[in-house]
Amino acid sequence: MRRVRVVIRGRVQGVGYRFSMCERADEVGVAGWVRNRRDGSVEAEIEGTDEQVAELLSWAAEGPPMGRVDGVSVTDVEPTGELGFEARATL
């Protein structure tokens, strides 16, 4: 299993990014969470197989139709065994 922390920058708040990521994460079958950050970025942790994580990261680099992704930073973190994917409160 692989788990990554992702920070997405661009026009990613107010465009349905978190909702769309939750839907896509459920389709891909990964666990984790996503939340807005006060600096205007979106942060997420994604856990699954290498292939599942890569698939959601590919989506994250594009985002929903109304958004615009300018950059994505990815950091590997320790897997937690978490189940499900959820939207969390703004940090």
N, C-alpha and C positions, 0 to 999 in steps of 0.2 A: 504494500500500500504506500501511496505517496500523499503528502499533504503540503500545500503551498499557501503562503499568504500573498495576496495580490492587491496592489493599489492601482486604480484606474483613474487617469486624469483626462480632462477634456470637458465637453458638455455632457455630463453624466448624471446630473441631478435634475429632477423635474421632467424627465423624459421617459420614465418607466423602466429605468435601468435595473433597479433592484427586483422589481416584479418580474421582468423578463428573464433575469438571471435565475430567479427561483424556478420559473417554469422550465427553462433549459436544463438546469441542474437536475430536476426531477426526471426529465426525459433521458438525460445521460446516465443517471443513477449514482451521482456523487453525493457525499455528505458535506456539511459545513454551514456557512452563514455568509450574509452580505449586509453591509450597512453604509449609510452616508457618513462622511466625515465633515466636520465644520469648515475645513479648508476647501470644500467644493469637490473633493475627490470621493470615490467609492472604494471601500476596502472589503475584501472577502477572504475567507479561508475555504479551500476546496480539498476534499479528501476522496481518493478512489484509486483505481488502478492507474498505471502510467497512461494508458490509452484514454481512459475517462477524463483524467485531469487535463491531458493535452487537448481533448475535444472541447471542454468548457473554456480553457484558456484561449483557444482559437475563436470561440464565440465572443469572449470578453474583449478581444482586440478589435472587434467590429461593433459590438453592442446593439441596442435596439435601433430601429429605423430613424427615430427622431433624435438620437444622440450623436455625439461625435467623440471618438476616442483619439486623444493626442498621444497617449503613452500608457504603457502597462509595465509595472515592475513586479517581479516574481521572486519570492524568497522561499526556499524549502524550510519547513518546520516539522517538528516531530508529529507523526500521526497520533490521533487520540482515540480512534475507534468510534467516533461520533456517528450517530444515525440520523438521517433526514437532513434537509436543507431549509434554512429559515432566514427571513429578513429580520435584522436586529435594529434597535434604536440607534439614532445618530450618536456618534462619539465626538 
